[in-house]
Amino acid sequence: MIEKSSWLFLRLIALYSVAMLIWGVFGFLEYFFNFSIIPLQNPDFLNGTQFIHWLLITMSGVIFLKNYFTG
């Protein structure tokens, strides 16, 4: 039972990391190129703060998925 729930929880975290990676990439596309499907930028953030925001979101997805697939 615990092994099955651990397996499921790990897959859910991986799915969440994929979503974070996609969100971060689309945020960077909007930040740098004004390409937007839905508005993601927060106009109340300063430009440097917005960059750090997208960097951290993207890196959280990348780092977990890299370690997930490389073991």
Secondary structure, DSSP 8 states (H G I E B T S, - for coil): -HHHHHHHHHHHHHHHHHHHHHHHHHHHHHHHH---SS----TTS-HHHHHHHHHHHHHHHHHHHHHHHH-
